[in-house]
Structure formats: structure tokens, C-alpha cells
Amino acid sequence: MVGVLDINVTKAATSKLDSLDLTNLPFGRVFTDHMLEADYEDGEWKSVEIKPYQPLLMEPSMAALHYGQAIFEGIKAYRDQQGQVSIFRPMDNFRRFNISAERMFMPTVPEEIFIDGLKMLIDLDRDWVPSQADHSLYIRPVMFATDPMIGVKPSDSYKFLILLSPTGPYYVAPMKIYVEEKYTRAAPGGVGFSKNAGNYGGSMLATALAKKQGYDQVLWTDAFEHKYLQEVGTMNVFFIVGNKAITPSLADGTILAGVTRDSAITVLQEMGLKVEESRITIDELIDLHKTGQLREVFGTGTAATISMIKELKYKDYVMHFDTEQAVTAPELKRRLTALREGKSPDRHGWMVRV
Ligand SMILES: *Cc1c(COP(=O)(O)O)cnc(C)c1O
């Protein structure tokens, strides 16, 4: 087992930070001075190192490119008003990463590399964590198969990386959503609950077609009947009905168990709402809308936290939501943001200090 002391550190000679303005950076294009890299070979993780961010050298036959054993995570770190840096619920992402790894028949990554390595990396690039409101450091752990051969089989070797990218406010205007009836994101027995790269590749056509028709994203439905609601784009979805919040249940294995989803469930309950994780169909949703009970619809995810939905279209039926009048989504976002920026007490132990 690799201990913290076994992580080799090679520091960058100069920092790119000196020539950068951390405000208004485009999402995911600028990376910090360092990255973590570990290789899995002969049944164990070896050569764990933190080194200057740099390109990788790879074989054109690299297994991940051909057969798709590739998984990732998305996490954020924040700087509070005292200047302290904390990561939001990294243990939850660590556990989910290994659930994805098991489903994709890849090795799990030990906590000493994922969590301790992440803390060491952020500590080294601490100055990159923005201090402005709504800014954060986006963390991207990723693992992929590296066997240099094109025979179909689980790879014997893998690479694990952690990249850090400072990000500004990720504002998402209220979205128009197309309820998808043709393409499918996930089916029971499939890989929908894992954060694997292919789930994203498989969703791009449907999203592009929806965009062509003037929609921002699709609301995925189940693979058999296209009735049961799953997720909105790459976010979990919540429906506010009276004093109740309904979100699709994780029971079918077709939904990614979002850390923001889980946090939203806790905070919505603290706000006095009843939260129901259940199966819900598009017909049930339309009935709730027709009877005036459906007040708000929103998506949750690490990148944007909460994204309000102003329109949902299913066949010829269009539901409009006056997001100016929304109360639940803005309050939920306000509470989550205050917590992560250290402006309200961390009662659940969600913030992990670096
Ligand atoms: C990552 C992801 C989410 C959101 O998960 P968070 O942990 O809240 O960021 C939701 N759905 C899909 C498909 C995802 O890949």
C-alpha cells in the first residue's frame, strides 16, 4: 500500500499564475502548475508522483481509446473568507469513483492516492484557489486503460491522474428542456450509475439535436417505455410540488448518484420540505402541472450547483415555469453556496480542510 510519503514531488520551475487573472476564466481550459499521476501495473499502483502539468505520451493502441475503460470525477475546492482552503465532500466522490471503477472492471484507487494525494496536490497549488465569490478550484480525477494492444480484454495497466482547474462563476441561465423519447442514456443492468466517459459520448447526439430545436438539454426517460424520468442532461433533477421535493430514485441503477443531489436532499429537508425519492413518469408530471401543483423544476450538479428550468417540452405539451417567482431553487443554491464558501456553519462535516 502506498503511503503519503511515497508520493514523489517535482515542483514546476516557474508558476503560470504570475501571468494570469483568476477572475473570468473559461471553464476547464486553464490548469494549475501541477498534476498527480499514478500508474497501475502488475496488480499494484506504483510511481505515484506530483509533477508539473504536462502532456502525456501514449501508444496509438492504448486500450482506453478503443474499448472505453475510462472513468472520472468532478469535485470543487473553495477558499473561505479567512483564506482557508477546503474541499466539498471529497470522500463521497472517492467512494463513487471506486464504484465506477468496479462496474467498468478497473482497479480501485486507494484513499492514500486519491484523497491524500489530492490534498498534497492542492496544498502545492494552494495559491490557485480563487477567493472571489462564486469562484472555486475544479478538481478532475480520471482513470483510463493503458495497455498498448488492441485485443478485446480488460486492460492490465491503468493511469490515474488528478488535474486542477480554477473556475469562475458558472452561471447557467434558466434552461429550456426537451423530454427525450428516442435516445436513451441508461438502462437497468447498464452503466448509467457509473461516471464513465462513454455515458457522455453516448449523450452528445441527442443533446445536439435538442439544441438544434432551441433547447438547452434533454430530460432523459427510461429505455423501455420512455415514461419514467431519469436525469436532465448531466445533472440530477428535482421537481417541487407544493411543499414536497420529488427526485427520481436511484433504485434502477440508471441514475448517477450526484453528491449535489445528496446535499440538496439534506438541505431541502432543513428548509422544511418533504423529500421523496421515487419513480415518476412524464404523465404524472404533466398532471401535476395541469393542476397547478408543479411549482419548480431544477437540475443539480457540481459544475453549476443548481440550474433552474423555465420550460419543459414533451410531444406537443409545453410546461412553462416563471423562474423569477421561484423560491426553493434560489434558497437551496444560496444555502449550498454559503456553506461551501464558509459563510455558514458546516453542520454535516462536508468541508475537508487542506
Ligand atoms: C456527475 C453527474 C451528475 C452530478 O453529480 P454531482 O456529484 O452532483 O456533480 C449527475 N448526472 C450525471 C450523469 C453525472 O455524470
The ligand as an SDF file (V2000), in Angstrom:
LIG
                    3D

 15 15  0  0  0  0  0  0  0  0999 V2000
  -21.5920   13.9580  -12.4550 C   0  0  0  0  0  0  0  0  0  0  0  0
  -23.0130   13.7330  -12.8240 C   0  0  0  0  0  0  0  0  0  0  0  0
  -24.0880   14.2410  -12.0670 C   0  0  0  0  0  0  0  0  0  0  0  0
  -23.9080   15.1740  -10.8980 C   0  0  0  0  0  0  0  0  0  0  0  0
  -23.1690   14.6430   -9.8580 O   0  0  0  0  0  0  0  0  0  0  0  0
  -22.5140   15.6170   -8.7840 P   0  0  0  0  0  0  0  0  0  0  0  0
  -21.7800   14.7010   -7.8650 O   0  0  0  0  0  0  0  0  0  0  0  0
  -23.6260   16.3290   -8.1170 O   0  0  0  0  0  0  0  0  0  0  0  0
  -21.6170   16.5570   -9.5300 O   0  0  0  0  0  0  0  0  0  0  0  0
  -25.3860   13.9200  -12.4460 C   0  0  0  0  0  0  0  0  0  0  0  0
  -25.6130   13.1420  -13.5250 N   0  0  0  0  0  0  0  0  0  0  0  0
  -24.6190   12.6540  -14.2880 C   0  0  0  0  0  0  0  0  0  0  0  0
  -24.9570   11.8190  -15.4510 C   0  0  0  0  0  0  0  0  0  0  0  0
  -23.2950   12.9290  -13.9610 C   0  0  0  0  0  0  0  0  0  0  0  0
  -22.3230   12.4330  -14.7290 O   0  0  0  0  0  0  0  0  0  0  0  0
  1  2  1  0
  2  3  1  0
  2 14  2  0
  3  4  1  0
  3 10  2  0
  4  5  1  0
  5  6  1  0
  6  7  2  0
  6  8  1  0
  6  9  1  0
 10 11  1  0
 11 12  2  0
 12 13  1  0
 12 14  1  0
 14 15  1  0
M  END
$$$$
